[in-house]
Amino acid sequence: MREENYNIGGMHCAACSSAVERVTRKLEGVERSDVNLPMNRMTIIYDENILSPDKIIAKIEKAGYSAELIGKESSPAKPVGKDENKELLMERRSLIAASILSILLLYVSMGTMLLPNLPLPGIFDMHSHPVNFALVQMLLTIPIMFIGKEFFISGFRSLVHWNPNMDTLVAVSCTASFLFSLTTTFLLSDNHELVHSLYYESAAVVITLVLLGKHLEAGSKEKTKGAITKLMELTPETAILVRDEKQWEVPTDTLKVGDIVLVKPGARIPLDGIVKSGEGSVNESMLTGESMPVEKSAGSEVIGGSINVSGALFIEITRVGSDTTLSKIIKFVEDAQGKKAPISKVADKVAGIFVPIVMLFAVLSAAVWLLTGAEFGFALKIFTSILVIACPCAMGLATPTAIIVGTGLGASNGILIRSGEALETTHKTQIAVLDKTGTVTEGKPRVTEVISDIISQNELISIAYEAESLSDHPLAKAITDYAESMGLSVNSSVSSFENIPGMGIKAVTKDGRPLYVGNIKLMESAEIPTTKYANDIARLAGSGQTPMLVALGGTLYGIISVSDTVKETSREAIDKLREMGIKTVLLTGDNSAAANHIGKLVGTDEVIAEVLPGDKAAVVERLQKEGGTVMMIGDGINDAPALAQADVGCAIGSGSDIAIESADIVLMKNDLNDVARAIRLSHMTIRNIKQNLFWAFCYNTLGIPIAAGILYPSFNLLLSPMIGALAMSLSSIFVVSNALRLRRKKL
């Protein structure tokens, strides 16, 4: 099965996106097809042995829309938006022209009716020169209809393909009003009384108001993409290349892996790399959400797009194009914004059948009024008003705009959400399963205690350092790091070295004495008594630490205890989850003593220990069967099966780990507090979607009966097509504006 993304052109409402989904889902070999209206994007999964991109594009074009395959290799190195801005500018000019003509038309057609003393040339007087009065309205209406020609082209094309959409409603209603008025114009010379049956302003002003609504809506929709735009703008256009001790400014997109660049204080780092020389602090907040600058020195990894706050850094480029962290983040967010949440299915189903039903209802309503004795012009007004006010734009925008803003807000806070489905499911979390190593703990063993009754702590560390400096085991690394932090250095006093799996290290010093560093089994095998430190060994092991015994020349000199320390934020994060009513489970392959000790320190509700990586998924499945929505939080590597099994897989780690395929959510900061923030973000987004859907459904439910004239017999109230067009536009703007409120929320 292949997954592809397509840019879809010509969509204006939920009925459009529903039509594209409907025709593509009917294609043989298609497993899933989702269309995102605000992004104008379709995500489709299909069997490549049965179907091809050419057939997909041909089917979409036959339905009246355009389609273009988005290349997977394209990397968003520069901000897009210039074409969109140019298009918005052209739309604004067209809107200004249509508005001026509409004002003149309203002045001529209705000005003297509202204000009898309003000046108007006598040659256009409706009573003495009715034909001139009609002709000037027609001449003002035709340019407006030309400006809005896209509504007619798209609307009638969709109607021909039996996929009526919002444009169809506008096109049919405005055409009906214009043709009726045109016919009346020709009959005026025989019957001057028909001058009251002109509806040119209905057709013209409806087009102008819909253009206004679309323009405002487009501007608002561009704001929803603000997170991606900001990310794209992070890559500087140029960088200072250093080669052969010379420096010159080059375009960033010409840099290659291995190039050395100089980044001065205040400048942005062009691409991912490693610091070769120099020291400084780097602000990575836009990428990771980490507010404090991170200190960098030789050997440190840096992320393209981050800002060098202080110090000059010489950086070797390690990743370019679509491989960079920034490009992967942008791809992650774009993919999330292009995928639908399950909650949107209701609106999609309604929108798919809504427009045909509205058209039928409009025809029936007009027919009923005609049968009750109403004039044709009155029935036409009813027909036009229903078609215009019923446009399901708000319905189609309700869910995707909130998803776009929600995922963008998450990205700006270092929380990357893979899909709308993940964003929706997250707020239902009832059980949070946490991996221990690297998630709750630092994932890096450190020396926690040094015990000796014979020699000083420094001397004990020095003895162990001689042997451990030759090992690459994580526990050995903990001791060597500790020794180096104390300023100790290796004297090379070891003549032989042997790593004994599961026990530790055996070495021989240059003066012939055996040196052992390891666990109690190693000491027992060497027949070295450990009774003197038995209580300390039991205490340390009971608290989840690993006691490393150090013996030289047959004598046990002391203990160096090593443990994986708990992250500073773990306890606070787990407390926040408990406050949300979420049960927390610590899941680890560690021994029970260590796991229970860590579980007690951080306050998890349950501890499940001594579980192999392959069995973690089975534990998650068991918890799911017990009736809970499970979120698995892990490092995304050893925990991949469990992350995939969980209802929501959450990978926690540094920015370099963003491409973890098995996770639904990636937390850029190494901070468990972001789990609670992700759940809070899901709550806020779903609440926003429900508000939008309620407004969209309510608006159409109330608006259509009023447009049909239900209030006219009792209250003499009739909704004009112009008011209907204005209400329809405002409805869409309300939905988008409500979604934009999410951008100001704090997680």
N, C-alpha and C positions, 0 to 999 in steps of 0.2 A: 504494500500500500504506500502511496506517495502523498505527502502533504505539501500543498502549494498555496501561495497567496497571490491574489489578483487585484489590481486597481480597477474599480468599476466606475464607468462614467455614465452620466445621464440620470442618476437617482436623485429624487427630491423628497421622498416620503417613505413611510413604513410600507406602503403598498408596493413601492418600487423594489425595496430590499426583499420583501416577501416574494415578489414575482421572480427575482433572480434566484432566490433559494429554491423556489418551487420547480423551475425549469431545469436547474442543475441537479437537484435531487432525483429527478426522474431519469437522468442518464444512467445507463447500465454501468455498473462498476463503482458508482459513487457510494461511499460509506457515510459521509457527512459533508454538509455544505452550510456554512454560516456566513451571513453578510452583516457587516458593521456599517450602519448608515453614516454616522458622523465621520468615520475614517474613510468612507467610500472603498471599503476593502472586503474581499471575500476570501475565506479560508476554506479549502476543499480537500478532502481525503478521498482518494480513489485508487482503483486497481490499475496500475500502469500497463498491464497486459491487455486490458479491455479498452481503456480510454486514453486519449492524448490531450495535451493543452489546446491543440488546434480545434479539436471537436468541442471542447468546453467553451472556447471563445466564440466559435460559430453559433453554438446554442444560445449563448447570452446575447449575441448581436441579433439573432433572429427574434429574440424577445423584445428588442428595441433599445438595447443598452450597449455600451462599449466595454471591452475588457482587455487588460494588459497584464501579462505574467510578470510578477516581481522577481527579479533575479536574486538567488540566495547569496551569490558572492558579492553583491553590492554592499559596500561599507559606508555608513553615513558619517563621513569625515567632516563634511561642511554642513552648516544649517540649510535646510530646505525652507522654502517659504517665499522666495522672490517671485515665483510664478503665481503663487496664491495671492500675494500682495498686489501684483499687477492686475490679476483678475478682479480682485476686490475694488481696485481703483476704476476699472472699466465699468463694473457694475454700478459704482457710485455715480459716475457720469451719466449713465443711462437712467438711473433713478432720478437724478436732478432734472434731466430733460423731461421725463415722464411726469414728474411732480409739477413742473411749471405749466406743462400743457393741461394737466388735470385741474389745476387751479383756475386757469383760463376757461376751461370747459364748465366747471362748476359755477364760475362767475356768470357765464352766458346762460347756462341752462336753469340755474336755480337762484341766481343773485337777486333778480327783481321780484321773485316769489317771496323771498325772505325779507328783503328790504326794498319796498316799492320805489323809493327815491334814489336807488343806486343808478349811477350814470351808465347808459348803454346806448350806442349809436342806434338811431331810429330804424336804420336799414335792417337791424337784427331783431327788431321787436317781434315777439311771438304772436301778437294779435294782428298787427298790420302787415307783417312780412313773415308768415309762418314757415314758408319754404326756405327763406334765407336763414331763419332761426335754426332750422333742422340741418341745413347744409354746413353751416359754420361748426356745429357740433360734430358732424360726421368728419369734417376735415381735421378737427382737433383729435378725434378718436383714432383715426387710421394710423398716425405716427406712433401713438401710444401702443396700439396693437402690434405694430412692427417692432417696437422696442422689446415687447414681451413675446416675440415670435417663438422663443424656445418653449414656452408653455404650450403653444398650439402644435408645434412640430412633435414634441415629446408626447403630449397628451393624446393626439389623434393616432400617432404611431403605436402607442401602447394599447389604445382601444382596438386598432386593427389586429393586433396580436393577442387580443383577449386578455390583456394584463392591465386593465385600467388603473390609473394611479392619481395622485393629487393633481398633476398637470391635466389629466383628463377632465377632472371636475371643473377646473378653472377654464379650460379650453371650451368645453361643451356649454357651460353657463354663459361665458362671455360671447361666444359665437351666436348663441340663441338670442341674447339681448341685442347684439349688433344687427343680425339679420332681420329681426322683428322691427327694429328702429329704421333700418334701411328701407324695408317694405313700406312702412308708415310714411317715410319721407316722400316716396313716389306717389302716394295716395293723397298727400296733403293738398295738392292743387284742386282736388275735387271735394275734399272735406276738411275744412280748416280746424274743426274740432279735434281731429286726430293729433294735433300738436301736443296734447296732454299725454299722449301715449308713446313718447320718445324715451328710450332707456339707454342712450349713448353713454351717459355719465356712469351708469351701472357697470357697463363693460370696461370702460377706461379706468375708472377709479379703483375697481376691483383689481385690475392688473397692476396698477401703481402701488396699491397697498400690499399686495402679495410680493411685489418686487422689494418693497420696503422691509417687510417681514423677513424675506429671504436674505436680504443684505445684512440686517441686524443679527439674524441667526447665524450667518456665515462668520461674522466678526466674533460672535460669542463662541462659536465652535472652534475657531482658531485659538482662542484663549484656553480651551480645554486641553489643547495639545501643548500647552506651555511647558510642561515638564520635559517633554522630548526636545522641544526647541532649545530650552536652556542647556540640556545635556549636549546637544549638537554644537552649541556655541562655545563649549569648553575647549575644544581643540583649537590652538592658535594657528593662524594661517601660515606663519613663518617660524623658523627655528634657527639658532646659531650653530652651524656645523663646524666642528673642530677637526682639522686634518693636516698632518705635517706641520704642527705648531702654528697653523694659520686658522683664522676664523672668518666665516662669511655667512650672511643671512641667506637661507634657502627656503622654498616652500615646504611646508611640513609633509605634504603628500609625496615628496621626492625622497624622503629618508628611507634607508634600508636597515635591515637587521645588522647590527655590528657597528653602525655609525656612532660617533661620539658627539654629543651636543652639550653646549654650555647653557645652563639655565641660571640667569641672574636673579637676585632678590626681587620679588614682585612680579616675576614672569611666570607664565604657565608652562608646565612640563608638557612637551609636545606629544610624546607617545610613551608607552610602557617601557621601563628599562631598569638597569641596575646602576647605582652610584659607583663610579670608578674612583673618584676622589672628591674631596670637599665635604663640608658638614653644614647642615642647615635644618630648618624645621619646615614641614610641608603641610599646607591646609588641604585636607581631602574631604571636607564637609559636603561638597556638592555631589560627591560620588558615594560616600559611605555614611553620611549623616553624622560622622564623628566631629564634634564641635571643636575639640582642642587640636592644635597643630601637632604633627607627629615628627619626632626627631629622626633625621636621616644622616647616615655616614657611609663610608666605603663598604660596599656589599649589600646595602639596603635596597629593597625593591621599591620602585616609585610607579605611580599610576598616571598615565597620560590624562591631561585635563586638570590635574591638581595644581595648586599655586605654591611656588617656592616663597615662603614668607621671609626667611633670612638665610644668608650665606650663599656663596656661589657653588653650584653643583655641576660636576662633569658626569654625564650620564651616557651609558652605552645602551642603545636601543635594542630591545629584545623581542618586541611584537609590533607589527604594523598592520594597517588595513582592518579587515574584519576580525583579526585575532586579538585586537587590543581589548582591554577591560572595558573601556568606554563604549566601544562598538558593540560589545556583547551585552552591556547594560541596556543600550538603546534598543537592540534587537529583542531583548527580553521584554522590555516595556511595550514596544510596538506589537509584539506577538500577543501580549496580555490584553492590550487595548483592542486588538482585532478579533478576540474570541468572546463569545457571548456567555452570559450567565443563564442558568436554567430559568430564572425568574422572568426572563425576557420572552420565553416561549409563548406565554399567554398573550402578550401584546402582539407577537408575530402572527399567531393564529387568527386573532381578531382582525388585524390589519389586512391579512390575505383575502378575507371575504367581505371586509367592511365597505370598500369602494363600490363594488357591484351592487351591494344591498342598498347603499345610499342613493345610487343612480336610480334604482328601481323605486325606492321610496319617494324620491323627488318627482318622478314621472307620475306615480300614483297620487301624490298630494296635489299636484297641479290638476290632474284629471278630476279629483274629488271636488276641488274648488270650481272647476268649469261646470261640473254637473249640478252644483248648487246654485248656479246662475252668475258666478263671478265673471268679470271681463277677462279677456285673454291676457291683457297686460298685467292684471293682478296675479293671475295664475303663473305667468312668466316670472314675476318677481319672487313668488313662492319657490318656484323651481330653481331659480338662480341662487337664492339665499341658502337653500338647503345644500346645494352642491358646494358652495363656497365655504360655508361654516363647518362642513363635515370633513374637510381635509384632515387626514390622520397624521399630520406632521408631528404633533406633540407626542402621539402614541409611539411613533418610531424612534423619537429622540430620548424618551424617558429613561430607558435602561442604559444604552451605550454611552451617553454623555456622562452619567454618574460613574460608570466603570472607568472611562477614560480619565476623569478627574481623580477618582479614587486611587487608581494605579499610579498616576502621576504624583499624587501626594505621598504615596508609599515610597516611590523611587527617590523623591527628594529627602526622605528620612532614612534612606539606606535599607528599605524593605522592598524587595523585588517580588512581584506577584505574577505568576506565569499565566493565569487565565481568569476570566470572569467567573468561571465555575469555582475556582479555588477561592476567589475573593468572597463569593457567596457562602460557600461551605464553612469557611473559617469561623464565622460568627456563631455557628452551631456547636463548636467544640465543647465536649463534655469531659474528655479525658486527655490530658497532655502527657505523653510518654517521652521521657528525656533520657538520651544516652548520657553516660557519665563522663567518659574521657573526652576532653576537648569541647564538651558542651556545658556541663555543670562545673567541671574542673578545667584547669588551664591546659591539660593535655601534654604538659611538659614537666617531668619529674624534677623536684628541687630538694636540696638538702634542708632538712627541717630541724634535726638535732645531731649534736656531736657529743659522745659520752666516752670518757676515759678516766680511770683512777690511777693510771701509771704515768702517762705523759700528757703534755698540753694538747689542747684541741688542734692548734696549728701543726704540731708535730704529727699527730694522727692523720690529719688531712694530707700532709706532705708525703707520708708513707704510702697512703692509698693512691695518691696522685701519680706516683712513680709507675704503678701497675696499670691504673685505669686510663692513663694517657695513651696506652697502646690499644685500647678497645673502642669500638664504635657503638656499644650497647647504650640505650637511653639512660640506664642507671649510671653507667660509667660517665656519660656526658654530664649528668647532674653533678657528679663529684668534681670533674675537671673544671666545669664552669664555676663552681663554688670556690675551688682552689685559686683559679685565675682572678676571681673577684677579690680575693684576699691578697693578691700580688705575689703569689707563689709561682715558682718556675720549676721545670723538670731538670733533675741533675743527671739523668740517664744512668742511674745506678742499677738498672735491671739488665741482666745478661740473657735471660730466657723468659718466654711468656707463653701461657697456654690458657685458652678460653674453654671452660668446662660447662657445657650446656645445662641449664637448669640449676646451676650451683653458683658459679662465679668465675674468678680468675685465680690461676696459680702462676707465680713467677719466682724467679731465683735472682737474688741480688748479686752484685759483682763479688761480694765477699763470701758467697756461697750459702747464704741463709735463705730458706724458703719463705715466700711472702704470699699470703692468702687474703683475698678480699671477696666475700660472698655470703651466702646464707648459712644457716645452722647445719644443713646437710654437708656443705663443703668442709666445715670444721670437724664434723663427726667422721668424715672420710679420711681426714688428715690426723684423726685422733687427738684433736686439740680440745681440752675441756672448756665448756662454756657456762658452767654452773654459776660462776661469779656474776655474770650479767643476765641470768635466767629471768629475773623479774622485769628488767628493762626490755628484754626481747619480747616477753609476753605482753607487756604494756603497749609497746610500739605496734606489734602485730595486731593487737586487739583494737587499736585505733585506726587501722587501715594503712599504716605506714609499712615500709619495707626496710627492716634493719639489716645493714650491710656490716658484717663482722670483719675486723682487720686483725690479722695475726702475723707475727714476724718471728722467725726462729723458734716456732713451736709454742709461742706465748700469745694469748689473746690480749691485744693492747686496748681494744675499745670497739665502739659501735658508731657508724655513720648512718643515720636514718634518712631515708629518701621517701618522699611521697608526692603524689600529684595533688597540688594545692587547689582548693575551691576558689572559683572566680569571685571577685569582690561583689559582683552584682547578682550572683545566683540566688542567695537567700531572699533578697528583695524581690526578685522576679517571680520566684515561686510563691511568695506571699501575695503578690498581685494576682496571680492566677487563682489562688484559693479565694481571694476576695470576689472574684468573678464567678465563683461557684464551680470551678473546674478542678477535677480530681487530678493530682500529679503522681506519676509513677516513674521511679528511677530504674532504668533497664540497663544492665551491664554484664559483661563477661567476667568481671572481677570476682574475687572470692567474697563470700558472704560477709565476713568481718569488715573488710574494707568498704564494701557497698553499703552496709548498714550504718557504718560510721559516717560516711558522706551523706547518706539519706537523712540521718539525724541532724547533721550540721545545717543542711539547707532546708529541712522541714518538709520533705515529700511525704505524701499520704501512704505510699506503698513502695517497697524495694523488691525488685526481682533480679537476683544475682546469678552468676555462673551460667549465663546463657550464651551459647555460641552465636557468632554473627548470622549464620544461616537460619538459626532458630528464632531470631528476634521477630521476623515477620509472622511466625506462628503465634507468638505472644500477642502481637497487635491484633491479629485475626480473632484470637480468643476474646480480647477485650471488646472488639466490635460485636461479636456474637452475644456478649453479655448485655448489649443494648446501648452502647455509647458511640458518639461520633468522636473518632480518635485523631488527634494530631500527634505525629511523631516528629520529635526534634532531635536531629543528629548532625554528624559532620558530613553526611552525604557521600561517604566512600564505603566504609565498613557497614554502614546502616542502610545502604541502598535498597535492599529487599524490603526492609521495614518501612522505609520512606514511601516506597511504591505501594505497599499494602495499605497504609493508613489512608483515612479519608482526606487528610491534608498532610503532605510531607513537607517539613520545614528544615532546610539546611542552614546551619549557623556556621559562620566562618568569615575569613577575610575576603576582600574584594577579588582576589585571584581565584576564588572558588565559585564564581557566579554561574559557571556553565554546567553545574551539577544537574544532569538530566532527570534524575529520579525525584527531585524535589518540586513541589508546587510553589513554595515560597523560599526565597533566599535572603537571609539577613546579612547584610554587608558588614555590619559591625559585629564584633565578637562579644555581643551583649544579649543575655537572655531576656532582658527587659523588653526587647523588641518583639518578643512573642506576644506579650500582652498588648503592645501597640498594634501589632498586625490584627489581633482579634478586635480591638477597639475600632480600627480602620474599617474592618468588615462590617461591624455593627452600624457605623455611621453611613457607609455607602449603601447598605441595604435599606436603611431607614429613608435615605434620600431617594432611592429608586421607588420605594412604595409611595412616597409623597408625589413623585412625578407621575406615576401610573394612576394614582387616585385623581390627580388634577386632569390628566388627559382623558380618562374615561368619563369623569364627571362633566367635563366641558362638553364633550360630544353628546352625552346623555341628556343634558339640559338644553344645549344649543339647538339641536336638530328639531325637537318639537316646537320650540319658539319660532324657528325659521319657517316651520310648516304652517304657522298661523294659528296655533292652538289658543293663543291669548286674544286673537283678533275679535271673535264674536262677543266676548265678555268685556274686554278692556280697550278694544279698538287699537291694540298694540300689534305692530307688524315690523319684523326685522328686515331692514333694507339690505341688499347685497353688499353695499359698502361697509356697513357696520359689521356684517358677517365676516368680510375679508379682514377687517381690522382686528376683530376678536380672534380669528384663526391665527393671524400673525402673532398677536400678543400671547396666545397660548403657547406657541413654540418657544418664544423668547422667555416666557416665564419658566418653562421646563429647563432650558439651558442655563438660565441665570440661577435657578435653584441648585443645579448641579455644581455650578461654579462656586457656590458658598462653601463647598467642601475644601476648596483651596486654602481657606482662612482658618480651618480647624487645626487644633494642636493635638498630636497623638500622645 
